[in-house]
Amino acid sequence: MPFDFGALRRRPDIEGPGLEASDAADRLILDEAAALIGEAGPGEIVVVDDAYGALALAAADAGARGIRVHQDLVTGERALAENAGRLGLTGEVRSLPLGAELLAGARLVLMRLPRSLDRLDEVSQLISTHADPGVAVVAGGRIKHMSLTMNEVLGRSFGRLDVSRARQKSRVLLAREPLDETRSPAASGPSWPRSSRHDDLGLTVVAHGGVFAGTGVDIGTRFLLAQLNDAVPDAATAVDLACGTGVVASWLARARPELVVRATDRSASAAASARLTAEANGVAGRVLVTRADGLEAFADASERLIVLNPPFHSDAAISAGIAAHLFADAARVLAPSGELWCVWNSHLAYRPLLERVVGRTRQIARNPKFTVTASRRAA
């Protein structure tokens, strides 16, 4: 019986019209890899960046066993676990961090192509270094999110690259023959994570591949930082929600030496980057980073200052639901008279939503592109 993709759910990630748990690219990857899945022994298949479990669970349904999986988002990891339980496949998949243990000895890697070339480069290097020398990498995506540069990136780590025919606006790249220089004991070592110094901010930013803005500091965050000296000045703690590389958390900790900052992001690569950024700036003891879905680890009415630069993408789809989810989380965690300081693209017009979900909202600053607001929870 064919695998039932319709049984998959995105939960606990945002669900709604146009937000699906699988797509044509997943099905093409699986079709192109079908013979390799059938030949693989227990523990020889690794799945990377499988959004909600379609690749791993379809492979398990086809008979693969001991599948190792890495998903960057904790919400994707939890969706995989829920979907596996619903389909009776819980014991066949195991989630691991991105690294040597995940990839050691792998003979087949199934992966969704990330939109970030840096993420593709980091993952490709890790596969080439740690997987079996005979590994096959079957990586696919929607054509609108693919580019010829992806072939070049894979070519830095693999000696052979084949391209599938397009189907339903999707395509697959098949990489083989890891290059010897990536596996040699004399190799120069991994090129990820990377770091960059920003003297104007007094910060060093460290980033794994694919984290928003990389080792740079985006202009929205820069605009927000310029306003934060006046944000709840007597607060003893602060929260950097959806922290990315931890720029806001480390900047706050350096600018306000009395402050302890708790940073949280649902992305494993973001959380790892934020820890490294804090270390690079000498504030690791006062920046505590957690990979989590929003503020799930925080008690109600427990924080006086939350800072947020909200993302507005859910995978490849644009969705206001992510910001609404984060605003609601902030409203729950803010103490009476606590404030959410938020920067957003002005055209998104979040102020009425902030007023409704969090509380009275005032404009702190505005430029041609961005608005910074402070929303106060009612006492």
DOPA-120735 format. One line per field, with one value per residue (C-alpha): z, x, y. Coordinates in steps of 0.2 Angstrom, whole numbers, padded with zeros to 4 digits, m for minus. Layout:
DOPA-120735
Z <- c(Z;...) .
X <- c(X;...) .
Y <- c(Y;...) .
END
This chain:
DOPA-120735
Z <- c(0000;m0004;0010;0016;0015;0019;0036;0041;0051;0054;0072;0083;0069;0062;0052;0039;0021;0010;0024;0020;0029;0013;m0005;m0023;m0019;m0005;m0016;m0030;m0018;m0012;m0029;m0035;m0020;m0020;m0025;m0013;0001;m0003;m0003;0013;0029;0046;0052;0035;0031;0037;0034;0035;0035;0033;0037;0046;0043;0026;0020;0036;0039;0020;0020;0037;0029;0015;0027;0031;0049;0061;0052;0059;0057;0060;0058;0062;0070;0086;0080;0065;0076;0087;0072;0066;0083;0083;0065;0069;0083;0073;0060;0072;0066;0082;0085;0067;0068;0080;0080;0083;0082;0066;0067;0067;0076;0064;0049;0054;0041;0032;0015;0010;0014;0010;0012;0007;m0001;0010;0003;0011;0001;0017;0026;0010;0011;0030;0028;0013;0021;0036;0025;0015;0030;0041;0030;0021;0006;m0005;0001;m0010;m0006;m0014;m0011;m0018;m0018;m0027;m0043;m0038;m0023;m0032;m0041;m0052;m0038;m0027;m0040;m0037;m0018;m0019;m0031;m0017;m0007;m0020;m0036;m0045;m0047;m0057;m0059;m0061;m0073;m0067;m0060;m0053;m0052;m0041;m0045;m0037;m0036;m0033;m0026;m0024;m0022;m0007;m0011;m0003;0004;0015;0023;0024;0042;0035;0030;0036;0047;0045;0038;0049;0060;0054;0063;0059;0069;0069;0077;0076;0087;0098;0094;0086;0078;0076;0064;0058;0040;0036;0052;0047;0042;0045;0053;0048;0057;0047;0046;0056;0071;0070;0070;0086;0095;0093;0103;0117;0130;0136;0136;0154;0161;0179;0173;0180;0166;0148;0135;0117;0108;0091;0095;0079;0081;0098;0092;0103;0118;0117;0114;0129;0140;0135;0136;0153;0164;0177;0165;0163;0146;0141;0123;0114;0096;0088;0077;0082;0072;0078;0096;0094;0085;0099;0112;0102;0099;0118;0121;0108;0117;0134;0141;0140;0159;0157;0141;0143;0127;0124;0109;0111;0103;0108;0127;0131;0145;0154;0167;0165;0171;0174;0163;0163;0146;0130;0114;0097;0078;0072;0057;0044;0035;0039;0029;0011;0015;0021;0036;0049;0060;0066;0073;0080;0089;0096;0102;0111;0119;0125;0132;0142;0149;0152;0170;0174;0166;0157;0139;0123;0112;0094;0077;0061;0043;0043;0028;0039;0051;0066;0078;0079;0082;0096;0104;0103;0109;0121;0126;0124;0111;0108;0093;0099;0082;0063;0047;0029;0031;0050;0065;0083;0096;0114;0120;0138;0147;0158;0176) .
X <- c(0000;0007;0013;m0001;0006;m0011;m0010;0005;0002;0013;0007;0014;0020;0008;m0006;m0017;m0022;m0007;0004;0006;0016;0023;0024;0029;0048;0046;0038;0051;0065;0058;0054;0072;0079;0067;0080;0093;0081;0078;0096;0101;0104;0099;0106;0113;0100;0101;0088;0092;0080;0064;0051;0038;0044;0038;0055;0060;0042;0040;0057;0052;0035;0045;0055;0070;0076;0087;0084;0094;0086;0091;0078;0084;0067;0061;0043;0048;0056;0040;0029;0040;0037;0019;0017;0028;0017;0001;0008;0015;0033;0040;0054;0060;0067;0079;0082;0100;0110;0119;0136;0147;0136;0121;0131;0144;0144;0129;0127;0111;0106;0089;0088;0077;0088;0089;0086;0102;0118;0127;0117;0119;0138;0139;0128;0137;0154;0148;0141;0157;0168;0158;0147;0153;0164;0151;0137;0123;0115;0098;0093;0078;0067;0054;0062;0058;0069;0083;0098;0113;0124;0118;0127;0143;0141;0138;0153;0165;0161;0157;0165;0149;0133;0118;0102;0084;0071;0059;0042;0028;0039;0052;0069;0082;0101;0111;0128;0141;0160;0165;0181;0196;0202;0187;0191;0209;0217;0227;0212;0211;0196;0177;0174;0158;0154;0160;0163;0163;0168;0156;0166;0152;0142;0156;0151;0158;0144;0146;0135;0132;0126;0108;0104;0096;0108;0123;0138;0130;0118;0102;0096;0080;0090;0102;0087;0081;0097;0098;0082;0085;0095;0078;0069;0063;0079;0077;0074;0085;0082;0077;0072;0078;0064;0068;0086;0094;0113;0110;0115;0102;0105;0124;0122;0110;0122;0137;0127;0119;0131;0118;0106;0104;0097;0088;0088;0077;0075;0066;0081;0095;0108;0102;0103;0121;0126;0119;0129;0145;0141;0139;0156;0164;0159;0163;0145;0141;0138;0124;0116;0107;0101;0088;0081;0062;0046;0044;0043;0036;0050;0044;0031;0016;0019;0037;0047;0047;0056;0055;0063;0058;0062;0049;0051;0037;0042;0036;0048;0045;0028;0025;0013;0008;0004;0021;0022;0004;0010;0025;0015;0003;0017;0025;0008;0007;0025;0025;0023;0011;0017;0031;0035;0038;0050;0048;0054;0044;0043;0032;0021;0016;0006;0008;0002;m0016;m0012;0000;m0013;m0026;m0014;m0002;m0008;m0006;0007;0017;0029;0047;0055;0051;0061;0057;0057;0055;0045;0050;0036;0034;0019;0014;0004;m0010;m0006) .
Y <- c(0000;0017;0028;0040;0057;0064;0057;0069;0085;0100;0102;0109;0121;0133;0125;0133;0136;0134;0126;0108;0094;0087;0091;0085;0087;0075;0062;0065;0062;0046;0040;0044;0035;0020;0007;0014;0014;m0005;m0009;0000;m0010;m0005;0011;0016;0029;0047;0061;0079;0094;0083;0097;0086;0068;0064;0057;0048;0040;0035;0027;0018;0013;0005;m0006;0005;0003;0013;0029;0044;0061;0079;0093;0111;0116;0109;0110;0099;0087;0086;0085;0070;0062;0064;0058;0043;0039;0041;0029;0016;0020;0028;0015;0017;0035;0043;0062;0068;0084;0089;0081;0066;0054;0058;0055;0041;0027;0033;0025;0035;0053;0060;0078;0093;0107;0122;0139;0145;0140;0142;0129;0117;0120;0116;0100;0094;0096;0086;0072;0071;0070;0058;0047;0031;0034;0026;0037;0043;0060;0062;0080;0089;0104;0115;0122;0140;0138;0130;0138;0132;0138;0123;0112;0122;0120;0102;0101;0107;0091;0078;0072;0067;0076;0070;0080;0072;0077;0090;0084;0094;0109;0099;0092;0081;0082;0066;0068;0054;0052;0062;0072;0065;0082;0083;0066;0068;0069;0084;0093;0111;0107;0112;0130;0131;0140;0157;0173;0192;0207;0222;0236;0249;0238;0231;0214;0198;0187;0169;0159;0141;0140;0145;0156;0172;0186;0174;0183;0200;0211;0214;0232;0229;0222;0237;0249;0240;0240;0259;0260;0248;0258;0265;0248;0244;0251;0244;0226;0213;0200;0201;0188;0188;0179;0171;0175;0170;0172;0180;0198;0206;0195;0198;0217;0219;0209;0220;0236;0232;0223;0220;0211;0192;0188;0172;0169;0156;0150;0135;0132;0121;0130;0147;0142;0135;0151;0162;0152;0154;0173;0175;0166;0177;0193;0187;0186;0168;0168;0180;0174;0158;0150;0137;0129;0129;0133;0152;0155;0137;0136;0152;0154;0165;0183;0181;0193;0212;0214;0204;0209;0202;0204;0192;0180;0180;0164;0147;0136;0143;0151;0168;0168;0181;0167;0165;0183;0181;0165;0174;0190;0179;0170;0186;0192;0177;0178;0197;0202;0216;0232;0222;0227;0218;0228;0223;0229;0225;0229;0244;0238;0223;0235;0224;0238;0234;0215;0220;0231;0217;0203;0211;0228;0246;0249;0265;0269;0271;0275;0273;0275;0272;0253;0248;0252;0249;0248;0244;0235;0235;0222;0229;0229) .
END
